[in-house]
Amino acid sequence: MNKPVTVTWPPILSRSIVTGQLYAISGDIWVPVPDGTTRKDLPRYMAVKRSEAPVSPASGSWQVQGSKGNTYTVTSQGDQWTCTCAGFGWRRKCRHVAEKKEENENR
């Protein structure tokens, strides 16, 4: 295998509980690495090259005020919506996104 392997996500180190082999893992790519390999050694085995997602023409980003005064960023790219608040991080939905979606639909 030619090294480093190009991957789109930063790799992690994990050891097989069955064989004890140490692996560098990124997505579904597993590369066996020698014992003693550390995170700083991972570029020898995997090169991260993120793919560039096309930007939808219907995209936008807004700063919104949370109920306790915090400022969050709501972003839309096509039909994908995100928010930087903790609620969205846990539930993948929040009132900030819902309000911005409704605002955009009523335009």
Secondary structure in CASP SS format (residue, H / E / C, confidence):
PFRMAT SS
TARGET T0000
AUTHOR 0000-0000-0000
METHOD secondary structure of the structure
MODEL  1
M C 1.00
N C 1.00
K C 1.00
P C 1.00
V E 1.00
T E 1.00
V E 1.00
T C 1.00
W C 1.00
P C 1.00
P C 1.00
I E 1.00
L E 1.00
S E 1.00
R E 1.00
S C 1.00
I C 1.00
V C 1.00
T C 1.00
G C 1.00
Q C 1.00
L E 1.00
Y E 1.00
A E 1.00
I E 1.00
S E 1.00
G C 1.00
D C 1.00
I E 1.00
W E 1.00
V E 1.00
P E 1.00
V E 1.00
P C 1.00
D C 1.00
G C 1.00
T C 1.00
T C 1.00
R H 1.00
K H 1.00
D H 1.00
L H 1.00
P H 1.00
R H 1.00
Y C 1.00
M E 1.00
A E 1.00
V E 1.00
K C 1.00
R C 1.00
S C 1.00
E C 1.00
A C 1.00
P C 1.00
V C 1.00
S C 1.00
P C 1.00
A C 1.00
S E 1.00
G E 1.00
S E 1.00
W E 1.00
Q E 1.00
V E 1.00
Q E 1.00
G C 1.00
S C 1.00
K C 1.00
G C 1.00
N C 1.00
T E 1.00
Y E 1.00
T E 1.00
V E 1.00
T E 1.00
S E 1.00
Q E 1.00
G C 1.00
D C 1.00
Q E 1.00
W E 1.00
T E 1.00
C E 1.00
T C 1.00
C C 1.00
A H 1.00
G H 1.00
F H 1.00
G H 1.00
W H 1.00
R H 1.00
R C 1.00
K C 1.00
C C 1.00
R H 1.00
H H 1.00
V H 1.00
A H 1.00
E H 1.00
K H 1.00
K H 1.00
E H 1.00
E H 1.00
N H 1.00
E H 1.00
N C 1.00
R C 1.00
END
